Amino acid sequence: MVNCTQPTNEVSALLVLPSFWTKMTNFNVTCTNGCSGHGDCYDGVCFCEVQYSGGSCRDPNLNYYIAFSSIFYIICAVSVIQLILCIKSEFSRTKPRSIIKACNVTTQKTLYILTCMATALRGYYFSSPDHEAMLWASSLMSAYYPVLLSGFSLIVCFWAEVFHLRDLTFEKPGFLSKSLLGFVLFNIITYSLLLAELLLLQFSNIEPSLFINIFHGCYAVLMLVVVVFFLIYGVEVYFKVRGEFIQGSSSATDSSQLHQSRIGLVSQAVLLLFTIVFIFSDSLGHFWKDK
């Protein structure tokens, strides 16, 4: 006789089958449209990339785009205000007053213009959630890097002149002199890369992501070169200015300005290094993202 209180092996197997089948069916559940290629599917639920939202990852994540575009547009507006104040200050100092002379190209005004251009490009990129549908707009992300490089290379060239040209005076704001040729050549290389990327994306049938990763890698290498010289000349100029402060007055205001300049130098260099790391990690993402 079979003891009814103890199930046989066959009964145990029958009891286990439903739970096993449930697990298998849940494991094989697929998501609608494969999450539109913008996310991963787990148990029938789409986990979208940060730029997308919705059940099938088809809709743009508006909070993401609004947040980043607002940040860059605010920086752009601040740069425009600083540029206007700079022109106003030079206008009040010129004798006789001339708006044309006040608008002369100087290093300071060029930096404000480059900052405005870079942040406007990045702000427009993030304020266009459907930018992927526009072929030309795929280079908006890349266009930010040459402008960023122009700004930092301008600072490096300006500091190089401060350090090497002992008789350089700053009574009248001006633009680069001895280092102008180096600045122009460096920017020709940078913007030639951007032009080549635009042309290849428009007229080549090869996968666009391949070109983007290659050119972004080139921008990262150029940024690494710039940050090295940025630190070299930045430290040299800092100690030169520090020596002038020590020889002159040593008030609390002067000490505060020195600390602020040192913090600004280090923070800008660290920010640029983080940008380089992120560009490299994104360009080489196929080596590590799936892992």
Summary of the structure (lengths in Angstrom):
residues: 291
radius of gyration: 28.6
end to end distance: 56.9
largest distance: 119.2
contacts: 774
relative contact order: 0.06
helix: 73%
strand: 4%
